[in-house]
């Protein structure tokens, strides 16, 4: 196993550097959104009893919230193409099922076997967003909104048994109003073409209003859209066509015209759908 082809497992082999991906842009709130700061945090400058997460006076969507939202929406996207994924919850990840075997291989310095075990027994969410013993292939930067309008909402809690308003069920919560712009940055390493398609499919779910981020989704909060997107992929092969060679197991080449690449580079979802088509056909 020492002669194992690492490139085959590039997505989970972290000692390779075959491709870098950077997706940047802005996430604009199209409804109120709420990323909570925790019930133990009190903001004396706010009229709300339950505040939002802030950096100074500016609202924040932390990278961990982005990753959690993308992973959650990824479950929906993966199921549409027949891929099953784990919940990602503690003791319920793919790695939890093979933990003992993996640990034994690592202790025995059977690193190639351990890598192959991980590849064959983990879902696309674990491979892309990480899990115990698997480093995430993507990083989301914290998003700090600027010049955002904040608001306060009064909400009620319903007692599930009686169907009536729970005693002391009224609360005031702080929200970020519609129209706030948050910078968005995703950085990926060794992402195959089908994983690029997977990420783009997840972003499309947000873009087309089928998924939300943050809390109080059932109250209609958390809708966003992406604007001013830019997609940088390196390296690329530019000749008569722009080629993105396949990376690793199950990947295939994606070919764009120079005009299509220019549009994809600027975040054109219609052109980026070529990567989504690769994802829809992947067998993992």
Number of C-alpha atoms within 10 A of each C-alpha: 11 9 6 13 11 18 17 16 21 23 27 26 19 15 9 14 12 16 17 14 18 17 20 20 19 20 24 20 22 17 19 25 27 24 22 20 16 11 10 7 13 14 14 9 8 15 14 19 16 21 25 25 21 17 11 8 14 17 25 23 25 16 17 13 17 21 19 15 17 22 23 17 21 22 19 16 20 20 11 11 13 13 16 15 19 15 15 22 9 9 11 11 21 22 24 16 13 15 15 11 13 22 14 12 17 15 9 10 11 15 16 16 17 19 19 18 16 22 21 10 15 22 21 22 25 27 21 24 19 22 19 15 13 17 16 20 20 19 18 18 16 18 22 20 22 14 11 18 15 18 15 17 14 11 12 15 14 14 12 9 7 8 9 12 13 14 10 8 12 13 13 15 19 24 26 24 18 20 16 22 22 22 19 23 21 19 16 21 23 25 26 26 25 25 23 21 21 24 24 19 24 24 19 18 18 21 19 12 13 11 20 23 23 18 15 14 15 8 9 12 22 25 23 27 19 21 17 13 18 19 19 16 17 13 13 12 12 14 9 9 14 18 18 21 16 15 21 20 16 17 20 19 14 16 17 18 14 15 12 17 20 16 17 21 17 20 22 17 18 11 18 22 17 18 25 22 16 21 25 18 14 16 11 14
